[in-house]
Amino acid sequence: MPAGASYRRGGTTMKTDSQEYKDLMEKWSEEAWEEELERDASEYYEREAK
């Protein structure tokens, strides 16, 4: 997304170059990463259990 663009989600609009937006993106990417790790781990344990 280009810097300075507006980003809308759930009724809130914020500038993509604002700190609020950067914090949000960071939070989402961390959450996505954790979910990814949990999924990988559970798939691994399911395979090992068989």
N, C-alpha and C positions, 0 to 999 in steps of 0.2 A: 504494500500500500504506500502511495507517495506521502512524503512528509507533509504535514499541514492539512491532510485530508481529514474529513470528519468521519467518525466511526459511530454507527448506531447499533445498539443492542439492547433489547428489552426496554425501549423507551428512553434510554439515555444516549445522548450524543456527546462525544468528546473529540478533541483534536488528537490525531494520531501521534503528534510530536509532544503531547503533554505528558507530564510525569505520571499522572493517573493512568493513562493508557499504557505506558511502559510497565508500570507496576502490575497492571491487570494481565498483560501478555506474559510477564514473567511468572505470575502465579499460575496461569493456565498451563504454561509449558511445564512447570514443575509438577502440577497435578497429573498432566498427561503422562509424564515420564514415570511417575510413581505407579500409575495404573498399568503402564506398559511392563514395568518390572514385576508387579504382582502377577500379571497374566503370564508372563514368561516363567516365573517361579512355579505357579500352580500347574502349568502345562508340564514342566519338567518333573515335578513330584508325581503327577498322574502317570507319566511314562515310567518313572522309576518304580512305582508301586506295582506295576503289572508284571 
